[in-house]
């Protein structure tokens, strides 16, 4: 009987550890997602202000697409945790 109680306690302790790990991961990567979102917004603003006349317009469009992909992959990974 005491073995069963001990294993339940260990199970609860592992659950607490897992929850703590998940919370830390979400906090860390949520900040990264926010940074990527701000970068996308800044790129949008730059493109709107300077338009196609900018010498970096095409590169910014490509960069924006890459950052969106990275943000989406990170978001999907976080949701899978």
C-alpha positions in Angstrom: 0.0 0.0 0.0 2.8 2.5 0.8 4.4 1.8 -2.6 1.2 2.9 -4.3 1.0 6.1 -2.3 4.7 6.9 -3.0 4.2 6.4 -6.7 1.2 8.7 -6.7 3.3 11.3 -4.9 6.0 10.9 -7.5 3.5 11.2 -10.2 2.2 14.5 -8.7 5.7 15.8 -8.3 6.5 15.0 -12.0 3.3 16.7 -13.0 4.3 19.8 -11.1 7.7 19.7 -12.7 6.2 19.4 -16.2 3.8 22.3 -15.6 6.7 24.4 -14.4 8.7 23.5 -17.4 5.8 24.3 -19.7 5.2 27.7 -18.1 8.8 28.7 -18.4 8.9 27.6 -22.1 5.7 29.5 -22.9 7.0 32.6 -21.2 10.3 32.5 -23.0 9.0 31.7 -26.4 6.0 34.1 -26.1 8.5 36.9 -25.8 10.2 35.7 -29.0 6.8 35.6 -30.8 6.1 39.1 -29.7 9.5 40.3 -31.0 8.8 38.6 -34.4 5.3 40.2 -34.5 6.8 43.7 -33.8 9.4 43.1 -36.6 6.6 42.2 -39.0 4.7 45.3 -38.1 7.7 47.4 -38.5 8.5 45.9 -41.9 4.9 46.6 -42.9 5.2 50.2 -41.8 8.5 50.6 -43.8 6.9 49.1 -46.9 3.9 51.4 -46.6 6.0 54.5 -46.1 8.7 53.9 -48.7 6.9 51.6 -51.1 8.4 50.1 -54.2 10.8 53.0 -54.6 12.9 51.7 -51.7 16.0 49.8 -52.8 15.3 47.1 -50.1 11.6 46.6 -50.8 11.9 43.1 -52.3 14.3 42.0 -49.7 11.9 43.2 -46.9 9.0 41.3 -48.5 11.1 38.1 -48.5 12.3 38.8 -44.9 8.7 39.3 -43.7 7.7 36.0 -45.2 10.6 34.2 -43.5 9.8 35.8 -40.1 6.1 34.9 -40.5 7.1 31.3 -41.2 9.4 31.2 -38.2 6.8 32.8 -35.9 4.1 30.3 -37.1 6.4 27.3 -36.6 7.3 28.5 -33.1 3.6 29.1 -32.2 2.6 25.7 -33.5 5.4 24.1 -31.5 4.3 25.9 -28.3 0.7 24.7 -28.9 2.0 21.2 -29.1 3.7 21.3 -25.7 
